Amino acid sequence: MKELSPDEIRSFQQERGLHVTGELNDSTMRALDEARWKLGDRSLNLQPSPMMRGDDVAALQARLTEMGFNTGRVDGIFGLRTESAVKEFQQSVGIKVDGKCGPATIIALIRLTKIVSGGAPTQMRETAAQRNRGPALANKVIVIDPAFGDEEAEIVYDIAQRLEGRLLALGASVFLTRGPRNVLSENQIISFANKNAADLLISLHTEHLTNSGAHGVSTYFYGSDAHGIHSIVGERFASLVQREICARTDLLNCRTHAKTWDLLRLTQAPAVRVDLGYLSNDGDSARLARPDFRDTLAEAFIIAIQRLYLSAEDDAKTGTLRLSDLRSAGIRR
């Protein structure tokens, strides 16, 4: 691989939904390795850890999904669901059923892709699963991940506790990924959420830059422009969180963004990361220090979570619902 300039690295990171640093960090090196594989370059199959990853796996998943085979999320990782979908495809076209995507399977895929097209089955399955969970929060499992940085740890942990208390009052099952001092690695957080069959994962952060003028709130969800896929429910939830926070506070709206960070990509439930402001900015820092402001943020999250599960007919205008409305409506049941 040729040596990349910082500008080329930044361009690649931007395209792949990574943190844009201009440096060859571990996540960028992994993404560069994944990007070099095209479908047909190698045989694909389920392997023990580490599983096979690459753009070729994502292309395989996308083609199978178009034809109605359930690979799960198109994430570029050859896991059990992808192997099962390959086997179903092989059986349907009458070739050897071994769960491996070798030459015969690729040829069959190419032939059929030209005549079979679908909508977005993965997105439709994700949306249907979310809708089938019903409007009540009482049967939802929500994982809250308060980040652990030098300055942000106390702030986001306090907001997480305020959110936890309100969710418990509405009957939800809530898990925090850490206590006041202990901290899990990103892989442990992902594993924790998946093992507990989470309905949602919310990761709370603040930012800090040398530029003290940067300020505002932004929310991130899983999506990849390079692969042309994203989490429908994750994107909707990110939008609801962003809109509710901006409607209830004077934080600058820095919008929602699709990213391929592992926490968003590998968590099976819809996951969002919310940067709640810049501690390097005097205005944001002063806001986040206030208990009443933290309460407002917690309520914004509650309303966004509830709106995610409401039907279009029962939904309300952004910034109008209150926690008392949910209690009086009996939505916790």
C-alpha positions, 0 to 999 in steps of 0.5 A: 500500500502506498504511503498516504498524505495527511490530506488523503487520510482525512479524505478516506476517514471522511468517506468511511465515517471515521474520526477525521484526524489525518493520522493512521490510527488503529480504526483507520488501518482496519478500514483501509484493510477492509476497503482493499477487498472486492467481492470475488477477491477471496473466498468468504466463510465463517471463521473463529475470532477474528471474523472476516471483515471487508468491503467484499463481505458488505457487498455480499450482505447487500446482494443477499439482502436485496434478494430477501435473505436475512444477513442481519445488518450490512456491517461488512462482518461475516458472522453467523447470520451471514453464513446462514443467509449464504446457506439459504441462498445456496440451497435455493439455487441448487449449488453445494450448501456449505455456507462459504462464498466461493466461485460458484456462489459468487457466479450465482449471485452475479447472475441473479442480481441482474434479474432480482431486486428488492427494496430495503429488507434489512431496514424494513425488518429493523423498523418492523421489529421496533414497531412490534415492541409497542409504545410502552417503555415498561418492556424496553431494555435501554443501555446508557453508556456515560463516557469516561474522560478526564473532564466529562466523566462526572458530568455525563455520569450525572446525566446518565443517572438522571436519565436512568431514574426517569426511565426506571420510573416509567418501567424500563429496564436500564443498565449503566455501563459503568459506575462512578469510577470503573470503566468498560472497554468499547468491546466490553460495552458492545458485548454487554449491550448485545448479551442483554438484548438491548432495545437501545444504546445511548452513549453520552459524551462531551467534546473538548477542542483547543478552539474555544469557539466550537460549541453545540450538540451533535448526535451520531448513528450507524451509517456508511456512505461507502456501502450505501447503508444505515440504521433506519431506526438509529437515524430516526432516534438520533434525529429525535434526540437532536431535535428534542435537545435543541427544542428544549435548550439553547445549545447550537444544533450541530446536526446528526451524522452517520458514522461507522464507529464500532460502537454504532456498527457492532451493537445489534440494537439501534445505537446513538452517540450524543456529544452534549457540548464542548467543555472548552467553550465557556457557554457550553461548560456553564450550561452543563454545570447546572443541575436544572440544565442536566434535568432538561437534557434527561427529559429530552432523552426520555421524550425522544425515546418515547416518541421513537415507539409512538405511532405517527398518529400518536406522536407529538410536535417536537418540544411539546411533550413532557414527562408528566404527559407520559405518566398521565397517559399511562404509557408506562404500562 
